[in-house]
Amino acid sequence: MGVQQISTSRQYPLLYWTALIYLVGIPNFIHFDVTGRTHTQGIFNLTSISQIAIALFSAYVLAMTVMLSRAPLLSRRITLDLWLWIPLLLQMILATLLQPTSRMTPFSPTDKIVSLYRLAEWIIAFSLLAALYSRTPARQATAFIVQLLGRVCWIWICIVWIVLPIMPAQAYGASDELASKVSQLGGQLIAPSYLATLAIGAFFYALYFFPRGLYRFAGCLLAVVTIVLAHTRIEQMSFFLLLLITASFFSGKLIRLATVAFLVIVVPVVVVFRDTLLEYFSRGQALKTLTTLNDRTFVWHAGIEAAKLRPILGYGFIAGAKNAIRDHWIYADWTPPHAHNEYIQAILSGGALALLIVVTIYGRMLWTAIRSASSSRENTVLLLMLVLFLVRSIGGSNFTIAYTRVGAVFLLTFLGITAGVKDLVVSKVRAIPRSTLQSAQEYIA
């Protein structure tokens, strides 16, 4: 796939590298309070200022690319499902502007400004990728997007493992998303759940596109070790599910038979070592943390109760939804930053219409990905990533919260699936020899 990368990056180097930087973002080197209540660093700190600088620079590069080239944002027509994304954006903006006053959180004049800025980060990411994709030839676009996805995932794995021996407390410690003090790879450098998601993407990219032999084995092994040390249950269970899907539907007959044999062996093992497995998945704590998924069910209950009071418009993006959960949160040891569920977060942020649009986006992606999964290795990887995001949506948010590294990979997956299907049809048509087309036309005539 080197040809696809070279043709785009050499023709639009500034746009390409700006998009890559914006997708990767920057690590967090500030140690936040894990309770979420005493972020003494404030809104503006080294991490947030760096993120704002990258966003402003990316927006500037995008604007200059369009203006100086005297070309539209999209160089060719691609499928983006804007009939879904634009109403979702408008609904989020309206809900944010009409954000109600919180009962438990003091009014802050910056809440709406910060929330609208967070929406702008999504717009920048979407525009960068759309502009870059439309400037890539149709036959190369899907492969190019998957390669960009793999590059983002592997850059982050390299960052974490390079920083780990230098700043072990920052790269392997308690995450700022958990109330507990459980140490996980990623720590506060990057949220462990995000790191595990990226590591899954890195694994399947290595499995399908790394050269055979030691290079592929080492890449897959490093990704698996990262997933294990990140110690996030949803991502680990998702990874096991994706391995079963890969072995059952996208492998040869021998691998399928081996998968059946493995399941026959592993079921008795699970029964025998169930206590050890329960202790592992409860992260060495009480079993209660396993059954409640780290109090996620309590967060879901608070979010649902809040949504019942404002189901049509919601509470607004980021700050409004967060304040709504706080108004119905009765525990003092930890304040949830979001609903830990894509669909509850959607209805809190933009009401019932936002929830309907989010469900439609996932449904269209899944239908399209299943139809095209067997057409190429790239489409197979995109389907596997979508399944991962669908599982993650139950215990977290992919694109209804602030723009994150996981959000960047989700946008890449969306673009590769949605826009890639039309390009796949175009590529097949163009791949037919001209002599064949002429013979067909003469026969019809």
PyMOL commands that set and color helices and strands:
alter all, ss='L'
color gray80, all
select helices_A, chain A and resi 2-11+13-24+46-69+82-97+110-134+138-166+168-171+192-209+214-230+233-249+253-272+274-281+288-291+296-309+319-327+342-375+377-395+405-431+434-444
alter helices_A, ss='H'
color red, helices_A
select strands_A, chain A and resi 172-173+184-185
alter strands_A, ss='S'
color yellow, strands_A
deselect
rebuild
show_as cartoon
